[in-house]
Amino acid sequence: MERAHRTHVEEFYQVYSDDWEIPVMNKVLEEWERIYNQVRPHHSLDNLTPKEYIQSNYPQSWPQVSHMY
């Protein structure tokens, strides 16, 4: 969890320079989380996305309602 928090800080919050109003920020952050969870491979997950990792290793828990997918 700490690593994910660091990634969010370094790759989103420190570089985001647009509108900081909550509704706008939520929409932009939601898209960034989609990329983080469905597009961006993670070294710690054998270069799979979190979505691919869950589908491959925990098929019994897929599909599942989640804001990440």
PAKOL-711258 format. One record per residue: residue number from 1; residue in one letter; chain; x, y, z of N, C-alpha, C, CB in turn. Coordinates in steps of 0.1 Angstrom, whole numbers, plus 5000, padded with zeros to 4 digits. Glycine has a CB too. Layout:
BEGIN
atom num->NUM; residu->A; chaine->A; n_east->X; n_north->Y; n_up->Z; ca_east->X; ca_north->Y; ca_up->Z; c_east->X; c_north->Y; c_up->Z; cb_east->X; cb_north->Y; cb_up->Z
...
***
This chain:
BEGIN
atom num->1; residu->M; chaine->A; n_east->5008; n_north->4988; n_up->5000; ca_east->5000; ca_north->5000; ca_up->5000; c_east->5009; c_north->5013; c_up->5000; cb_east->4991; cb_north->5000; cb_up->5012
atom num->2; residu->E; chaine->A; n_east->5019; n_north->5012; n_up->5008; ca_east->5028; ca_north->5024; ca_up->5008; c_east->5034; c_north->5027; c_up->4994; cb_east->5039; cb_north->5022; cb_up->5018
atom num->3; residu->R; chaine->A; n_east->5038; n_north->5017; n_up->4987; ca_east->5043; ca_north->5019; ca_up->4974; c_east->5033; c_north->5025; c_up->4964; cb_east->5048; cb_north->5005; cb_up->4968
atom num->4; residu->A; chaine->A; n_east->5021; n_north->5020; n_up->4965; ca_east->5010; ca_north->5026; ca_up->4957; c_east->5008; c_north->5040; c_up->4960; cb_east->4997; cb_north->5018; cb_up->4959
atom num->5; residu->H; chaine->A; n_east->5008; n_north->5044; n_up->4973; ca_east->5007; ca_north->5058; ca_up->4977; c_east->5018; c_north->5066; c_up->4971; cb_east->5006; cb_north->5059; cb_up->4993
atom num->6; residu->R; chaine->A; n_east->5030; n_north->5061; n_up->4972; ca_east->5041; ca_north->5069; ca_up->4966; c_east->5040; c_north->5071; c_up->4951; cb_east->5055; cb_north->5061; cb_up->4969
atom num->7; residu->T; chaine->A; n_east->5035; n_north->5061; n_up->4944; ca_east->5033; ca_north->5062; ca_up->4930; c_east->5022; c_north->5072; c_up->4927; cb_east->5029; cb_north->5048; cb_up->4924
atom num->8; residu->H; chaine->A; n_east->5011; n_north->5072; n_up->4935; ca_east->5001; ca_north->5082; ca_up->4933; c_east->5007; c_north->5096; c_up->4935; cb_east->4989; cb_north->5080; cb_up->4942
atom num->9; residu->V; chaine->A; n_east->5014; n_north->5098; n_up->4945; ca_east->5020; ca_north->5111; ca_up->4948; c_east->5029; c_north->5116; c_up->4937; cb_east->5027; cb_north->5111; cb_up->4962
atom num->10; residu->E; chaine->A; n_east->5039; n_north->5107; n_up->4934; ca_east->5049; ca_north->5111; ca_up->4924; c_east->5044; c_north->5112; c_up->4910; cb_east->5060; cb_north->5101; cb_up->4924
atom num->11; residu->E; chaine->A; n_east->5035; n_north->5103; n_up->4906; ca_east->5031; ca_north->5103; ca_up->4892; c_east->5018; c_north->5110; c_up->4889; cb_east->5030; cb_north->5088; cb_up->4887
atom num->12; residu->F; chaine->A; n_east->5011; n_north->5114; n_up->4899; ca_east->4998; ca_north->5121; ca_up->4897; c_east->4999; c_north->5135; c_up->4904; cb_east->4986; cb_north->5113; cb_up->4902
atom num->13; residu->Y; chaine->A; n_east->4998; n_north->5135; n_up->4917; ca_east->4997; ca_north->5147; ca_up->4925; c_east->5008; c_north->5157; c_up->4922; cb_east->4995; cb_north->5144; cb_up->4939
atom num->14; residu->Q; chaine->A; n_east->5020; n_north->5153; n_up->4921; ca_east->5031; ca_north->5162; ca_up->4919; c_east->5032; c_north->5167; c_up->4905; cb_east->5044; cb_north->5155; cb_up->4923
atom num->15; residu->V; chaine->A; n_east->5026; n_north->5161; n_up->4896; ca_east->5027; ca_north->5166; ca_up->4882; c_east->5013; c_north->5172; c_up->4877; cb_east->5031; cb_north->5155; cb_up->4873
atom num->16; residu->Y; chaine->A; n_east->5003; n_north->5170; n_up->4884; ca_east->4990; ca_north->5175; ca_up->4880; c_east->4989; c_north->5190; c_up->4882; cb_east->4978; cb_north->5168; cb_up->4888
atom num->17; residu->S; chaine->A; n_east->4986; n_north->5198; n_up->4872; ca_east->4986; ca_north->5212; ca_up->4874; c_east->4974; c_north->5219; c_up->4869; cb_east->4998; cb_north->5218; cb_up->4866
atom num->18; residu->D; chaine->A; n_east->4963; n_north->5211; n_up->4867; ca_east->4951; ca_north->5217; ca_up->4862; c_east->4942; c_north->5221; c_up->4873; cb_east->4943; cb_north->5207; cb_up->4853
atom num->19; residu->D; chaine->A; n_east->4929; n_north->5221; n_up->4871; ca_east->4919; ca_north->5225; ca_up->4880; c_east->4918; c_north->5216; c_up->4893; cb_east->4905; cb_north->5226; cb_up->4874
atom num->20; residu->W; chaine->A; n_east->4919; n_north->5222; n_up->4905; ca_east->4919; ca_north->5214; ca_up->4917; c_east->4905; c_north->5214; c_up->4923; cb_east->4929; cb_north->5220; cb_up->4927
atom num->21; residu->E; chaine->A; n_east->4895; n_north->5218; n_up->4916; ca_east->4882; ca_north->5217; ca_up->4922; c_east->4878; c_north->5202; c_up->4922; cb_east->4871; cb_north->5225; cb_up->4913
atom num->22; residu->I; chaine->A; n_east->4871; n_north->5198; n_up->4933; ca_east->4868; ca_north->5184; ca_up->4935; c_east->4862; c_north->5177; c_up->4924; cb_east->4859; cb_north->5183; cb_up->4948
atom num->23; residu->P; chaine->A; n_east->4851; n_north->5182; n_up->4917; ca_east->4845; ca_north->5175; ca_up->4906; c_east->4854; c_north->5172; c_up->4895; cb_east->4832; cb_north->5182; cb_up->4901
atom num->24; residu->V; chaine->A; n_east->4862; n_north->5182; n_up->4891; ca_east->4872; ca_north->5181; ca_up->4880; c_east->4883; c_north->5171; c_up->4884; cb_east->4878; cb_north->5195; cb_up->4876
atom num->25; residu->M; chaine->A; n_east->4888; n_north->5173; n_up->4896; ca_east->4899; ca_north->5164; ca_up->4901; c_east->4894; c_north->5150; c_up->4902; cb_east->4903; cb_north->5169; cb_up->4915
atom num->26; residu->N; chaine->A; n_east->4882; n_north->5147; n_up->4906; ca_east->4877; ca_north->5133; ca_up->4907; c_east->4877; c_north->5127; c_up->4893; cb_east->4863; cb_north->5133; cb_up->4913
atom num->27; residu->K; chaine->A; n_east->4873; n_north->5134; n_up->4883; ca_east->4872; ca_north->5129; ca_up->4870; c_east->4886; c_north->5125; c_up->4864; cb_east->4865; cb_north->5138; cb_up->4860
atom num->28; residu->V; chaine->A; n_east->4895; n_north->5134; n_up->4866; ca_east->4909; ca_north->5132; ca_up->4861; c_east->4915; c_north->5121; c_up->4869; cb_east->4917; cb_north->5145; cb_up->4863
atom num->29; residu->L; chaine->A; n_east->4913; n_north->5120; n_up->4882; ca_east->4919; ca_north->5110; ca_up->4890; c_east->4913; c_north->5096; c_up->4887; cb_east->4917; cb_north->5113; cb_up->4905
atom num->30; residu->E; chaine->A; n_east->4901; n_north->5096; n_up->4884; ca_east->4894; ca_north->5083; ca_up->4880; c_east->4901; c_north->5078; c_up->4867; cb_east->4879; cb_north->5085; cb_up->4877
atom num->31; residu->E; chaine->A; n_east->4904; n_north->5086; n_up->4857; ca_east->4910; ca_north->5082; ca_up->4845; c_east->4924; c_north->5077; c_up->4848; cb_east->4910; cb_north->5093; cb_up->4835
atom num->32; residu->W; chaine->A; n_east->4932; n_north->5084; n_up->4857; ca_east->4945; ca_north->5080; ca_up->4860; c_east->4945; c_north->5067; c_up->4867; cb_east->4952; cb_north->5091; cb_up->4869
atom num->33; residu->E; chaine->A; n_east->4936; n_north->5064; n_up->4876; ca_east->4934; ca_north->5051; ca_up->4882; c_east->4931; c_north->5040; c_up->4872; cb_east->4924; cb_north->5052; cb_up->4893
atom num->34; residu->R; chaine->A; n_east->4923; n_north->5043; n_up->4862; ca_east->4920; ca_north->5033; ca_up->4852; c_east->4933; c_north->5029; c_up->4844; cb_east->4910; cb_north->5039; cb_up->4842
atom num->35; residu->I; chaine->A; n_east->4941; n_north->5039; n_up->4841; ca_east->4954; ca_north->5036; ca_up->4835; c_east->4963; c_north->5028; c_up->4844; cb_east->4961; cb_north->5049; cb_up->4830
atom num->36; residu->Y; chaine->A; n_east->4964; n_north->5032; n_up->4856; ca_east->4972; ca_north->5026; ca_up->4866; c_east->4968; c_north->5011; c_up->4868; cb_east->4971; cb_north->5033; cb_up->4880
atom num->37; residu->N; chaine->A; n_east->4955; n_north->5008; n_up->4868; ca_east->4950; ca_north->4995; ca_up->4871; c_east->4948; c_north->4986; c_up->4858; cb_east->4938; cb_north->4996; cb_up->4878
atom num->38; residu->Q; chaine->A; n_east->4946; n_north->4992; n_up->4847; ca_east->4942; ca_north->4984; ca_up->4835; c_east->4952; c_north->4985; c_up->4823; cb_east->4929; cb_north->4988; cb_up->4830
atom num->39; residu->V; chaine->A; n_east->4961; n_north->4995; n_up->4823; ca_east->4969; ca_north->4998; ca_up->4812; c_east->4984; c_north->4996; c_up->4816; cb_east->4967; cb_north->5012; cb_up->4806
atom num->40; residu->R; chaine->A; n_east->4988; n_north->5002; n_up->4827; ca_east->5002; ca_north->5002; ca_up->4831; c_east->5007; c_north->4989; c_up->4837; cb_east->5004; cb_north->5014; cb_up->4841
atom num->41; residu->P; chaine->A; n_east->5017; n_north->4983; n_up->4831; ca_east->5022; ca_north->4970; ca_up->4837; c_east->5030; c_north->4974; c_up->4850; cb_east->5032; cb_north->4963; cb_up->4827
atom num->42; residu->H; chaine->A; n_east->5030; n_north->4965; n_up->4859; ca_east->5036; ca_north->4966; ca_up->4872; c_east->5047; c_north->4956; c_up->4873; cb_east->5026; cb_north->4965; cb_up->4884
atom num->43; residu->H; chaine->A; n_east->5059; n_north->4961; n_up->4876; ca_east->5071; ca_north->4952; ca_up->4877; c_east->5068; c_north->4941; c_up->4888; cb_east->5084; cb_north->4960; cb_up->4880
atom num->44; residu->S; chaine->A; n_east->5063; n_north->4945; n_up->4899; ca_east->5060; ca_north->4936; ca_up->4910; c_east->5050; c_north->4925; c_up->4907; cb_east->5056; cb_north->4943; cb_up->4922
atom num->45; residu->L; chaine->A; n_east->5042; n_north->4927; n_up->4896; ca_east->5032; ca_north->4917; ca_up->4892; c_east->5036; c_north->4910; c_up->4879; cb_east->5019; cb_north->4925; cb_up->4890
atom num->46; residu->D; chaine->A; n_east->5049; n_north->4908; n_up->4878; ca_east->5055; ca_north->4902; ca_up->4866; c_east->5051; c_north->4909; c_up->4853; cb_east->5050; cb_north->4887; cb_up->4865
atom num->47; residu->N; chaine->A; n_east->5051; n_north->4922; n_up->4854; ca_east->5048; ca_north->4931; ca_up->4842; c_east->5033; c_north->4929; c_up->4837; cb_east->5057; cb_north->4928; cb_up->4831
atom num->48; residu->L; chaine->A; n_east->5024; n_north->4925; n_up->4846; ca_east->5010; ca_north->4925; ca_up->4843; c_east->5004; c_north->4937; c_up->4849; cb_east->5003; cb_north->4912; cb_up->4848
atom num->49; residu->T; chaine->A; n_east->4992; n_north->4941; n_up->4844; ca_east->4985; ca_north->4952; ca_up->4851; c_east->4978; c_north->4945; c_up->4863; cb_east->4974; cb_north->4958; cb_up->4841
atom num->50; residu->P; chaine->A; n_east->4973; n_north->4953; n_up->4873; ca_east->4966; ca_north->4947; ca_up->4884; c_east->4954; c_north->4939; c_up->4879; cb_east->4962; cb_north->4958; cb_up->4893
atom num->51; residu->K; chaine->A; n_east->4947; n_north->4944; n_up->4869; ca_east->4935; ca_north->4937; ca_up->4864; c_east->4939; c_north->4924; c_up->4858; cb_east->4928; cb_north->4946; cb_up->4853
atom num->52; residu->E; chaine->A; n_east->4950; n_north->4923; n_up->4850; ca_east->4954; ca_north->4911; ca_up->4844; c_east->4959; c_north->4901; c_up->4855; cb_east->4966; cb_north->4913; cb_up->4834
atom num->53; residu->Y; chaine->A; n_east->4966; n_north->4906; n_up->4865; ca_east->4971; ca_north->4898; ca_up->4876; c_east->4959; c_north->4891; c_up->4883; cb_east->4979; cb_north->4906; cb_up->4885
atom num->54; residu->I; chaine->A; n_east->4949; n_north->4899; n_up->4886; ca_east->4937; ca_north->4893; ca_up->4893; c_east->4930; c_north->4883; c_up->4885; cb_east->4928; cb_north->4904; cb_up->4897
atom num->55; residu->Q; chaine->A; n_east->4929; n_north->4886; n_up->4872; ca_east->4922; ca_north->4877; ca_up->4863; c_east->4930; c_north->4864; c_up->4862; cb_east->4920; cb_north->4883; cb_up->4849
atom num->56; residu->S; chaine->A; n_east->4943; n_north->4865; n_up->4861; ca_east->4952; ca_north->4853; ca_up->4860; c_east->4953; c_north->4844; c_up->4872; cb_east->4965; cb_north->4857; cb_up->4855
atom num->57; residu->N; chaine->A; n_east->4954; n_north->4851; n_up->4884; ca_east->4957; ca_north->4844; ca_up->4896; c_east->4945; c_north->4842; c_up->4905; cb_east->4967; cb_north->4852; cb_up->4903
atom num->58; residu->Y; chaine->A; n_east->4935; n_north->4849; n_up->4903; ca_east->4923; ca_north->4848; ca_up->4912; c_east->4910; c_north->4848; c_up->4903; cb_east->4922; cb_north->4859; cb_up->4922
atom num->59; residu->P; chaine->A; n_east->4909; n_north->4839; n_up->4894; ca_east->4897; ca_north->4839; ca_up->4885; c_east->4884; c_north->4837; c_up->4892; cb_east->4899; cb_north->4828; cb_up->4875
atom num->60; residu->Q; chaine->A; n_east->4884; n_north->4831; n_up->4904; ca_east->4872; ca_north->4830; ca_up->4911; c_east->4866; c_north->4843; c_up->4916; cb_east->4874; cb_north->4820; cb_up->4923
atom num->61; residu->S; chaine->A; n_east->4875; n_north->4853; n_up->4917; ca_east->4870; ca_north->4866; ca_up->4922; c_east->4867; c_north->4875; c_up->4910; cb_east->4880; cb_north->4872; cb_up->4931
atom num->62; residu->W; chaine->A; n_east->4866; n_north->4870; n_up->4898; ca_east->4863; ca_north->4878; ca_up->4887; c_east->4851; c_north->4873; c_up->4880; cb_east->4875; cb_north->4878; cb_up->4876
atom num->63; residu->P; chaine->A; n_east->4841; n_north->4881; n_up->4875; ca_east->4840; ca_north->4895; ca_up->4876; c_east->4835; c_north->4900; c_up->4890; cb_east->4831; cb_north->4901; cb_up->4866
atom num->64; residu->Q; chaine->A; n_east->4839; n_north->4911; n_up->4893; ca_east->4835; ca_north->4917; ca_up->4906; c_east->4833; c_north->4932; c_up->4904; cb_east->4846; cb_north->4914; cb_up->4917
atom num->65; residu->V; chaine->A; n_east->4823; n_north->4937; n_up->4911; ca_east->4821; ca_north->4951; ca_up->4909; c_east->4831; c_north->4959; c_up->4917; cb_east->4806; cb_north->4955; cb_up->4915
atom num->66; residu->S; chaine->A; n_east->4838; n_north->4968; n_up->4910; ca_east->4848; ca_north->4976; ca_up->4916; c_east->4850; c_north->4989; c_up->4908; cb_east->4862; cb_north->4968; cb_up->4917
atom num->67; residu->H; chaine->A; n_east->4854; n_north->4999; n_up->4915; ca_east->4856; ca_north->5012; ca_up->4909; c_east->4869; c_north->5011; c_up->4900; cb_east->4857; cb_north->5023; cb_up->4919
atom num->68; residu->M; chaine->A; n_east->4877; n_north->5001; n_up->4902; ca_east->4890; ca_north->5000; ca_up->4895; c_east->4888; c_north->4995; c_up->4881; cb_east->4900; cb_north->4991; cb_up->4902
atom num->69; residu->Y; chaine->A; n_east->4877; n_north->4988; n_up->4878; ca_east->4876; ca_north->4982; ca_up->4865; c_east->4865; c_north->4987; c_up->4857; cb_east->4874; cb_north->4967; cb_up->4866
***
